[in-house]
């Protein structure tokens, strides 16, 4: 999500969401808006863009979260390399016999 993107969250009754489901889903997908569905004023579910949901679910995976933290630490210690160098290494390794 870009730094300029403003998060928009709407709270709507489930009955209204059901009547306007196509529009709600389109806005969640295209505009990256969030919808909290309420039953008698109580939040019970939400609708969001599937790509963001996938990102969220990946972050709930402890092994993946640990890997992301380790990668971030290595980057901060200066162990990162430029994309050009990385691509050159990949091409070099794929050209070797048996790869």
C-alpha positions as CSV (number, residue, x, y, z in Angstrom):
1,X,0.0,0.0,0.0
2,X,1.5,3.4,-0.9
3,X,2.3,6.0,1.7
4,X,-0.3,8.4,0.1
5,X,-3.2,5.8,0.3
6,X,-5.7,6.7,3.0
7,X,-7.2,3.8,4.8
8,X,-11.0,3.9,4.6
9,X,-13.2,1.8,6.9
10,X,-16.9,1.7,6.6
11,X,-19.3,0.2,9.2
12,X,-22.5,-1.1,7.6
13,X,-25.4,-3.4,8.6
14,X,-25.2,-6.9,7.1
15,X,-28.6,-6.4,5.4
16,X,-27.3,-3.3,3.6
17,X,-24.2,-5.1,2.5
18,X,-26.3,-8.0,1.2
19,X,-28.4,-5.7,-0.9
20,X,-25.3,-3.9,-2.3
21,X,-22.9,-6.8,-2.2
22,X,-21.6,-6.3,-5.8
23,X,-20.8,-2.6,-5.1
24,X,-19.2,-3.4,-1.7
25,X,-17.0,-6.0,-3.2
26,X,-16.0,-3.8,-6.1
27,X,-15.0,-1.0,-3.8
28,X,-13.0,-3.3,-1.6
29,X,-11.2,-4.7,-4.6
30,X,-10.6,-1.6,-6.6
31,X,-10.4,1.2,-4.0
32,X,-8.9,-1.0,-1.2
33,X,-11.7,0.1,1.1
34,X,-12.6,-2.0,4.2
35,X,-16.1,-2.8,5.3
36,X,-17.1,-3.9,8.8
37,X,-20.4,-5.7,8.7
38,X,-22.6,-5.3,11.8
39,X,-25.5,-7.3,13.1
40,X,-27.7,-5.2,15.5
41,X,-24.8,-2.7,15.8
42,X,-22.3,-5.4,16.7
43,X,-19.3,-5.9,14.4
44,X,-19.3,-9.6,13.2
45,X,-17.3,-9.8,10.0
46,X,-15.4,-7.8,7.5
47,X,-14.8,-7.5,3.7
48,X,-11.4,-6.5,2.3
49,X,-9.3,-7.0,-0.8
50,X,-8.1,-10.6,-1.1
51,X,-4.5,-9.6,-1.8
52,X,-4.3,-7.8,1.6
53,X,-6.0,-10.8,3.3
54,X,-3.4,-13.1,1.8
55,X,-0.6,-10.8,3.1
56,X,-2.2,-10.8,6.5
57,X,-2.5,-14.6,6.6
58,X,1.1,-15.0,5.5
59,X,2.2,-12.8,8.4
60,X,0.3,-15.0,10.8
61,X,2.6,-17.8,9.8
62,X,5.3,-17.8,12.5
63,X,8.0,-19.3,10.3
64,X,7.4,-16.7,7.6
65,X,7.3,-13.9,10.1
66,X,10.6,-15.1,11.5
67,X,12.1,-15.2,8.0
68,X,10.9,-11.6,7.3
69,X,12.4,-10.4,10.6
70,X,15.8,-12.1,9.8
71,X,15.8,-10.6,6.3
72,X,15.1,-7.2,7.6
73,X,18.0,-7.5,10.2
74,X,20.4,-8.6,7.4
75,X,19.3,-5.6,5.3
76,X,19.9,-3.2,8.1
77,X,23.4,-4.6,8.7
78,X,24.2,-3.9,5.0
79,X,24.1,-7.5,3.8
80,X,21.8,-6.5,0.9
81,X,23.0,-6.4,-2.7
82,X,21.6,-4.5,-5.7
83,X,19.1,-6.1,-8.1
84,X,21.7,-6.0,-10.9
85,X,24.2,-7.9,-8.9
86,X,21.6,-10.4,-7.8
87,X,20.3,-11.0,-11.3
88,X,23.9,-11.5,-12.6
89,X,24.4,-14.1,-9.9
90,X,21.2,-15.9,-10.8
91,X,22.1,-15.9,-14.5
92,X,25.6,-17.2,-13.7
93,X,24.2,-20.0,-11.5
94,X,21.6,-21.1,-14.0
95,X,24.3,-21.3,-16.8
96,X,26.3,-23.8,-14.8
97,X,25.9,-27.5,-15.7
98,X,23.4,-29.4,-13.6
99,X,21.4,-26.4,-12.6
